[in-house]
Amino acid sequence: MKKISLVVPCYNEEESIPLFFQAVSKVIDSMNTPTPTVTPEYIFVDDGSSDNTLAEMKQLNQAHPTTVHYRSFSRNFGKESGLAAGLEAATGDYVAVMDVDLQDPPELLPKMFQLVDSGEYDCVGTIQKERRGQSKLRAFLSSSFYRVINKISDVQIKPNARDYRLMNRQFVDTVLSLPEFNRFSKGIFSWVGFKTTYLTYESQPRAAGTTHWSLGQLFSYSIEGIIDFSNVPLRIATWVGSISFFLSLIGLVFVIVRALTVGGSSVAGWPSLVVIMLLIGGIQLFCLGILGQYINKIYLETKHRPKYIIREEK
């Protein structure tokens, strides 16, 4: 039989964990009927939760010690670190990444397994249609992000692609071979290549609890992705600086010619001078801010700090 490792990052999801396990177990049982085909390996990653998430993981581990495992962080390191920790612990022939809130329907697993196990594809990803209850602003920002990053990056990411996917061992090992500290999984999954196809499904409501992603966090995450997979912002800063310099030369020539031909006092023009100085100063700070983001990424990489710290695992 083939082993499927199910990587499940969790943050304050005590209510969702038992529901997730029950739902996925039913799907795995159906895959093993009438002939045993797969054996599951559940890898729950506790991302420094403050509720009883870890206790729920331990309870499942005690009931199913051979198939359910958990890793608990010393603090909250973020979902990307949770994904990395789960992938590193996975030992299966195939590895699936899933959200514990059941917005990733387990019913797709048999089809995903069939496509990857046939050897036709190395990875099967998923694309979720518009989420139920999602605000128009969030939907607009999400679609705008995909349009922007696909235009300015060499890596093409499917719009509305989820982290939910099933990968073969070669695909997973290649992803793990990338050593960077700053990780944007959607970009990494696309960057490594391999034969990948996508399944589309209708949006699903959360099984329990509420989302932990605020609009500000999603915006910051999108900026991370753009910086990690594109140097276009640096080019923009270069062009903005060049245009500003060119316009300042034109202004300098204009002032000199005006002084030689017209004469008179230039004190009356001090408001426009102040505005121009503020404009140029703002442009400089804008360009420095872009450059600072990239320098910060380099700084974090050169520290060689671990992506996460394990406090407890089993």
C-alpha positions as CSV (number, residue, x, y, z in Angstrom):
1,M,0.0,0.0,0.0
2,K,1.0,3.6,-0.6
3,K,1.4,5.9,2.4
4,I,-0.2,9.4,2.2
5,S,1.1,12.0,4.7
6,L,-1.5,14.6,5.6
7,V,0.2,17.9,6.7
8,V,-2.2,20.0,8.7
9,P,-0.9,23.4,10.1
10,C,-3.1,24.6,13.0
11,Y,-3.4,27.8,15.0
12,N,-6.1,28.0,17.7
13,E,-8.2,25.3,16.0
14,E,-9.3,23.1,18.9
15,E,-12.8,22.8,17.6
16,S,-11.8,21.9,14.1
17,I,-9.3,19.1,14.7
18,P,-11.6,16.3,15.7
19,L,-14.1,17.2,12.9
20,F,-11.2,17.2,10.4
21,F,-9.9,13.8,11.6
22,Q,-13.4,12.3,11.3
23,A,-14.0,13.7,7.9
24,V,-10.7,12.6,6.4
25,S,-10.8,9.2,8.0
26,K,-14.1,8.5,6.2
27,V,-12.5,9.4,2.9
28,I,-9.5,7.3,3.6
29,D,-11.8,4.3,4.5
30,S,-13.6,4.8,1.2
31,M,-10.3,4.7,-0.7
32,N,-9.6,1.3,1.0
33,T,-12.9,-0.2,0.1
34,P,-13.1,-2.9,-1.2
35,T,-9.3,-3.3,-1.6
36,P,-6.8,-1.7,0.8
37,T,-4.9,1.0,-1.2
38,V,-3.5,3.6,1.1
39,T,-2.4,4.1,4.7
40,P,-2.6,7.5,6.2
41,E,-0.1,9.5,8.2
42,Y,-1.5,12.6,10.0
43,I,1.0,15.3,10.8
44,F,-0.6,18.1,12.8
45,V,1.5,21.2,13.4
46,D,0.6,23.4,16.4
47,D,1.8,26.9,15.5
48,G,2.0,28.2,19.1
49,S,-1.7,28.1,19.8
50,S,-3.1,29.6,22.9
51,D,-6.2,27.4,23.2
52,N,-6.5,23.6,23.6
53,T,-5.3,22.8,20.1
54,L,-2.2,20.9,21.3
55,A,-4.4,18.9,23.8
56,E,-6.7,17.8,20.9
57,M,-3.6,16.7,19.0
58,K,-2.3,14.7,21.9
59,Q,-5.7,13.0,22.4
60,L,-5.7,11.9,18.8
61,N,-2.1,10.7,19.1
62,Q,-3.0,8.6,22.1
63,A,-5.9,7.0,20.3
64,H,-4.0,6.4,17.1
65,P,-0.3,6.4,18.0
66,T,0.9,4.8,14.7
67,T,-0.9,7.1,12.3
68,V,-1.3,10.5,14.1
69,H,1.7,12.6,15.0
70,Y,2.1,16.2,16.1
71,R,4.7,18.9,16.3
72,S,4.3,21.9,18.6
73,F,6.2,25.2,18.2
74,S,7.7,27.2,21.0
75,R,5.7,30.2,19.8
76,N,3.7,31.4,16.8
77,F,6.0,31.3,13.8
78,G,3.4,31.6,11.0
79,K,1.7,29.3,8.6
80,E,4.7,29.1,6.2
81,S,6.8,27.7,9.1
82,G,4.0,25.3,9.9
83,L,4.0,24.0,6.3
84,A,7.7,23.6,6.3
85,A,7.7,21.7,9.6
86,G,5.0,19.3,8.4
87,L,6.7,18.6,5.0
88,E,10.0,17.9,6.8
89,A,8.3,15.4,9.1
90,A,6.2,13.7,6.4
91,T,7.5,10.2,5.4
92,G,4.7,9.2,3.0
93,D,5.0,8.2,-0.7
94,Y,2.6,11.1,-1.3
95,V,2.1,14.2,0.8
96,A,-1.1,16.3,1.0
97,V,-1.2,19.8,2.5
98,M,-4.6,20.7,4.0
99,D,-6.3,23.3,6.1
100,V,-7.9,21.9,9.3
101,D,-11.1,24.0,8.9
102,L,-12.4,21.7,6.2
103,Q,-12.6,24.5,3.6
104,D,-10.4,22.1,1.7
105,P,-12.8,19.2,1.0
106,P,-11.3,15.8,1.8
107,E,-13.6,14.3,-0.9
108,L,-11.1,15.4,-3.5
109,L,-8.4,13.2,-2.1
110,P,-9.3,10.0,-4.1
111,K,-9.3,11.9,-7.4
112,M,-6.0,13.7,-6.5
113,F,-4.4,10.3,-5.5
114,Q,-5.6,8.7,-8.7
115,L,-4.0,11.4,-10.9
116,V,-0.6,11.4,-9.0
117,D,-0.4,7.6,-8.5
118,S,-0.9,7.1,-12.3
119,G,2.4,8.9,-12.9
120,E,0.7,11.4,-15.2
121,Y,1.2,14.2,-12.7
122,D,3.7,15.0,-9.9
123,C,1.3,17.4,-8.2
124,V,-2.4,18.0,-8.1
125,G,-3.4,21.4,-6.7
126,T,-6.8,23.0,-6.1
127,I,-8.5,26.2,-7.1
128,Q,-11.3,27.5,-5.0
129,K,-14.1,29.5,-6.4
130,E,-15.1,32.7,-4.7
131,R,-15.5,32.1,-0.9
132,R,-18.9,32.3,0.6
133,G,-19.3,35.4,2.7
134,Q,-16.1,37.0,1.4
135,S,-16.4,40.8,1.1
136,K,-16.2,42.4,-2.3
137,L,-13.1,44.4,-1.1
138,R,-11.3,41.2,-0.1
139,A,-12.3,39.5,-3.3
140,F,-11.1,42.5,-5.4
141,L,-7.7,42.7,-3.5
142,S,-7.2,38.9,-3.9
143,S,-7.8,39.0,-7.7
144,S,-5.7,42.1,-8.0
145,F,-2.8,40.4,-6.2
146,Y,-2.7,37.5,-8.6
147,R,-2.9,39.8,-11.6
148,V,0.0,41.9,-10.3
149,I,2.3,39.0,-9.3
150,N,1.7,37.1,-12.6
151,K,2.7,40.2,-14.6
152,I,5.8,41.1,-12.7
153,S,7.1,37.7,-11.9
154,D,8.6,34.8,-14.0
155,V,6.6,32.4,-11.7
156,Q,3.0,32.1,-12.7
157,I,0.5,31.3,-9.9
158,K,-3.0,30.1,-10.6
159,P,-5.5,32.7,-9.4
160,N,-7.3,31.6,-6.3
161,A,-5.0,28.6,-5.9
162,R,-5.0,27.0,-2.5
163,D,-2.2,25.4,-0.5
164,Y,-4.4,22.2,-0.6
165,R,-2.5,19.8,-2.9
166,L,-1.2,16.3,-3.2
167,M,2.5,15.8,-4.2
168,N,4.7,12.9,-4.9
169,R,7.9,12.3,-3.0
170,Q,10.2,13.8,-5.6
171,F,8.1,17.0,-5.7
172,V,8.2,17.3,-1.9
173,D,12.0,16.6,-1.7
174,T,12.6,19.3,-4.2
175,V,10.6,21.8,-2.3
176,L,12.5,20.9,0.9
177,S,15.8,21.4,-0.9
178,L,15.1,25.1,-1.1
179,P,16.9,26.6,1.9
180,E,15.4,30.1,2.1
181,F,14.1,31.5,5.4
182,N,11.5,33.7,3.7
183,R,9.0,31.3,2.2
184,F,6.0,31.9,0.0
185,S,4.6,28.4,-0.6
186,K,2.3,29.2,-3.5
187,G,5.3,30.7,-5.4
188,I,7.7,27.9,-4.4
189,F,5.2,25.2,-5.5
190,S,5.0,26.9,-8.9
191,W,8.7,27.7,-9.1
192,V,9.9,24.1,-8.8
193,G,7.9,23.1,-11.8
194,F,7.1,19.4,-12.5
195,K,3.8,18.2,-14.1
196,T,1.0,19.9,-12.2
197,T,-2.7,20.0,-12.7
198,Y,-5.5,21.7,-10.8
199,L,-9.0,20.7,-9.6
200,T,-11.7,23.3,-9.1
201,Y,-14.2,23.1,-6.3
202,E,-17.0,25.2,-4.8
203,S,-16.1,27.2,-1.7
204,Q,-16.8,25.5,1.6
205,P,-17.7,27.1,4.9
206,R,-15.5,26.6,7.9
207,A,-16.3,23.5,10.0
208,A,-15.8,25.6,13.2
209,G,-14.3,28.8,14.6
210,T,-13.4,31.9,12.6
211,T,-10.6,32.8,10.3
212,H,-7.4,34.1,11.8
213,W,-6.3,36.1,8.7
214,S,-7.1,39.8,8.9
215,L,-7.1,42.1,5.8
216,G,-3.8,43.6,7.0
217,Q,-2.2,40.2,7.4
218,L,-3.3,39.2,3.9
219,F,-1.9,42.4,2.5
220,S,1.4,41.9,4.2
221,Y,1.5,38.3,3.0
222,S,0.9,39.5,-0.6
223,I,3.8,41.9,-0.3
224,E,6.0,39.1,1.0
225,G,5.1,37.1,-2.1
226,I,5.8,39.9,-4.5
227,I,9.2,40.7,-2.9
228,D,10.2,37.0,-2.8
229,F,9.5,36.3,-6.5
230,S,10.0,39.6,-8.3
231,N,12.6,42.4,-8.6
232,V,10.2,44.7,-10.5
233,P,9.7,46.9,-7.4
234,L,13.5,47.7,-7.5
235,R,13.2,48.5,-11.2
236,I,10.2,50.8,-10.4
237,A,12.3,52.6,-7.8
238,T,15.1,53.0,-10.3
239,W,12.8,54.5,-12.9
240,V,11.1,56.8,-10.5
241,G,14.4,58.1,-9.3
242,S,15.6,58.5,-12.9
243,I,12.5,60.4,-14.0
244,S,12.7,62.6,-10.9
245,F,16.3,63.4,-11.6
246,F,15.5,64.2,-15.3
247,L,12.6,66.5,-14.3
248,S,14.9,68.3,-11.8
249,L,17.4,69.0,-14.5
250,I,14.6,70.5,-16.7
251,G,13.5,72.6,-13.7
252,L,17.1,73.8,-13.1
253,V,17.5,74.9,-16.8
254,F,14.2,76.7,-16.6
255,V,15.2,78.6,-13.4
256,I,18.5,79.7,-14.9
257,V,17.0,80.8,-18.2
258,R,14.2,82.7,-16.4
259,A,16.7,84.4,-14.2
260,L,18.9,85.5,-17.2
261,T,16.0,86.7,-19.3
262,V,13.3,87.9,-16.9
263,G,15.2,88.8,-13.8
264,G,13.5,90.0,-10.6
265,S,13.0,88.4,-7.3
266,S,12.2,84.7,-7.0
267,V,11.0,84.9,-3.4
268,A,7.3,84.8,-4.6
269,G,7.8,81.3,-5.8
270,W,8.7,79.8,-2.5
271,P,5.4,77.7,-2.1
272,S,6.0,75.9,-5.3
273,L,9.7,75.3,-4.3
274,V,8.6,73.8,-1.0
275,V,6.1,71.5,-2.8
276,I,8.8,70.4,-5.2
277,M,11.2,69.7,-2.3
278,L,8.6,67.6,-0.5
279,L,7.7,65.7,-3.7
280,I,11.3,64.8,-4.3
281,G,11.9,63.9,-0.7
282,G,8.8,61.7,-0.8
283,I,10.1,59.9,-3.9
284,Q,13.4,59.3,-2.3
285,L,11.8,57.9,0.8
286,F,9.6,55.7,-1.3
287,C,12.5,54.3,-3.2
288,L,14.5,53.8,0.0
289,G,11.5,51.9,1.5
290,I,11.4,49.5,-1.5
291,L,15.2,49.0,-1.2
292,G,14.9,48.5,2.6
293,Q,12.4,45.6,2.1
294,Y,14.9,43.7,0.0
295,I,17.7,44.5,2.3
296,N,15.6,43.2,5.2
297,K,15.0,39.9,3.4
298,I,18.8,39.6,2.8
299,Y,19.4,40.4,6.5
300,L,17.0,37.6,7.6
301,E,18.6,35.1,5.3
302,T,22.1,35.9,6.4
303,K,21.2,35.3,10.1
304,H,20.6,31.6,9.3
305,R,18.0,31.3,12.1
306,P,15.8,28.2,12.0
307,K,12.3,28.7,10.4
308,Y,10.8,27.3,13.6
309,I,11.6,25.9,17.0
310,I,10.0,22.6,18.2
311,R,8.9,22.6,21.8
312,E,7.3,19.2,21.7
313,E,6.6,16.5,19.2
314,K,5.5,12.9,18.9
